[in-house]
Structures are given as C-alpha cells and as structure tokens.
Amino acid sequence: MTMRPSLLLRLTVLFIVFTCMGLSTLYAQSSESSDVISAMQQSSSDIHTLYPIMEKIAAVVMAIMGVIAGVNVFSKWANGDHHARQSALNWFGAIVFGSFLLIIIRAIFI
C-alpha cells in the first residue's frame, strides 16, 4: 500500500516554491528608483501608442464575429431550428461584452 502526501503538504510545498520564485525575481530587480520610474514612463508611452492599433484589431475581430453570427443564426433559422433566437441572443451578448470590455480597458489604460 502506497501512501500519498496529504493535500496540506502539497499546498505547503507549492507555497514555498512560489515564495522562493517571487523572492528571486524581487532581488533580481534594480534597486535604483530612477530606473523604475523611467521604465514605468516607457511602458506608459508604449501603452498609449499601441492601444489605438489594438482597438482597431479588436473592432475587426468583433465585426468578423458579427458576420459569423449572422450566417450561423440565418442557417439555424432557415433549417427551422427552434433555438435560433437563443443563438442570436448569445452571439449578440458576446459582441456587446467585447465592446464593453474595450470601453473598460480604455478607461483603465488611457
């Protein structure tokens, strides 16, 4: 009969491993505050320059999703499927969620 380690022991080992990984990356960072500030400013400017491009890509992806949704719903409706309305609402909800997600990301990063 083999004994398996308990769940508490596994969680403890995982905690120790992740703590060691976190501490090693913490000590690997630069200690100068000017380097940190310049890196933060650089990342902020990168986000400001890349966000409009990513927003356009997301809009294209949502437009493609809309076309796929229209074909899918029309196919179900033409075949007499009773769940065509539910499918249309699901697709519409996904596209609305994507657009709200873009608005939230814009509010956070821009």
Buried (B, 14 or more C-beta within 10 A) or exposed (E): EEEEEEEEEEEEEEEEEEEEEEEEEEEEEEEEEEEEEEEEEEEEEEEEEEBEEEBEEBEEEBEEBBEEBEEBBEEBBEEEEEEBEEBBEEBEEEBEEBEEEBEEBEEEEE
